[in-house]
Amino acid sequence: AQLRRAHGSYDVVLAADVVYSSGCVGGLTAALGALVRENGLFVQCFPAGRHGQQDFLRALQQAEWSCDVQQLEAALLHGCSHQGSEDEVSAHPFFVLQARRCRRD
């Protein structure tokens, strides 16, 4: 409630590279519960193999968020110099999580 009072609530929250370990799952899930309005959407991009990501997904589902994870098309990352060579882009997939807030706590 304090986080919501201080920062408001939103229909959509976007994030990337926010899960680096399972230790952040509780805090991140609670923060999203405060910041995302009922029926609001959380969208996150993350690389394959990110430690803690599956724990985060389970925590959202247990909090009654409706979650969908899709692999990002590698072609969207081709030509991005910060992603490395074409082979690196193809070998290291990224995913997009869309989580809809189904209820208020």
C-alpha positions in Angstrom: 0.0 0.0 0.0 2.9 2.4 0.8 4.4 1.8 -2.6 1.1 2.5 -4.4 0.6 5.7 -2.4 4.0 6.9 -3.2 4.1 6.0 -6.9 0.5 5.3 -8.0 -0.7 2.4 -10.0 -0.5 1.6 -13.7 -2.4 -0.2 -16.5 0.9 -1.4 -18.0 4.4 -1.9 -16.5 7.3 -2.8 -18.8 10.5 -4.4 -17.6 13.7 -6.1 -18.8 16.6 -7.7 -16.9 14.9 -7.5 -13.5 15.3 -11.1 -12.4 18.8 -12.2 -11.7 18.2 -14.7 -8.9 15.3 -16.3 -6.9 16.1 -13.9 -4.1 14.3 -11.0 -5.8 11.1 -13.0 -6.6 9.1 -12.1 -3.4 10.0 -8.4 -3.5 9.3 -8.1 -7.3 6.0 -9.9 -7.1 4.9 -7.7 -4.2 5.9 -4.5 -6.0 4.0 -5.6 -9.1 1.0 -6.3 -6.9 1.1 -2.8 -5.6 1.9 -1.0 -8.9 -0.3 -2.9 -11.5 -4.0 -2.2 -11.5 -6.6 -5.0 -11.6 -6.7 -6.3 -15.2 -3.4 -4.4 -15.8 -0.5 -5.9 -17.7 3.1 -6.6 -16.8 5.4 -7.2 -19.8 9.0 -8.4 -19.3 11.7 -9.4 -21.7 14.4 -11.8 -20.4 17.1 -14.1 -21.8 16.9 -17.9 -21.7 18.5 -19.5 -18.6 18.0 -16.5 -16.3 18.3 -17.9 -12.8 15.1 -17.2 -10.8 12.9 -16.6 -13.8 10.9 -19.8 -13.4 10.4 -19.1 -9.7 9.2 -15.6 -10.6 6.7 -17.1 -13.1 5.4 -19.5 -10.5 5.0 -16.7 -7.9 2.9 -14.7 -10.3 0.7 -17.7 -11.1 0.3 -18.4 -7.4 -0.8 -14.8 -6.9 -3.4 -15.4 -9.6 -1.8 -13.6 -12.5 -2.6 -14.9 -15.9 0.8 -15.6 -17.6 1.9 -16.2 -21.2 5.5 -16.7 -22.2 6.6 -16.5 -25.9 10.0 -16.8 -27.5 11.0 -13.6 -29.2 11.8 -14.1 -32.9 15.6 -14.1 -33.3 15.2 -12.1 -36.5 14.1 -9.1 -34.4 17.6 -9.1 -32.7 19.7 -9.5 -35.9 21.8 -6.5 -36.6 21.8 -5.3 -33.0 25.5 -4.9 -32.4 25.2 -5.2 -28.6 23.7 -8.7 -29.1 26.8 -10.2 -30.7 27.2 -12.2 -33.9 24.3 -13.7 -35.8 25.3 -17.1 -34.3 25.2 -15.7 -30.8 21.7 -14.2 -31.4 20.4 -17.5 -32.6 22.0 -19.5 -29.8 20.8 -17.3 -27.0 17.0 -16.8 -27.2 15.0 -14.1 -25.5 11.5 -14.4 -24.2 8.6 -12.1 -23.5 6.4 -12.6 -20.5 2.9 -11.1 -20.5 1.2 -11.3 -17.1 -2.3 -9.9 -16.5 -3.3 -9.0 -13.0 -6.5 -10.9 -12.4 -7.4 -9.6 -8.9 -6.4 -7.1 -6.3 -4.8 -8.3 -3.0 
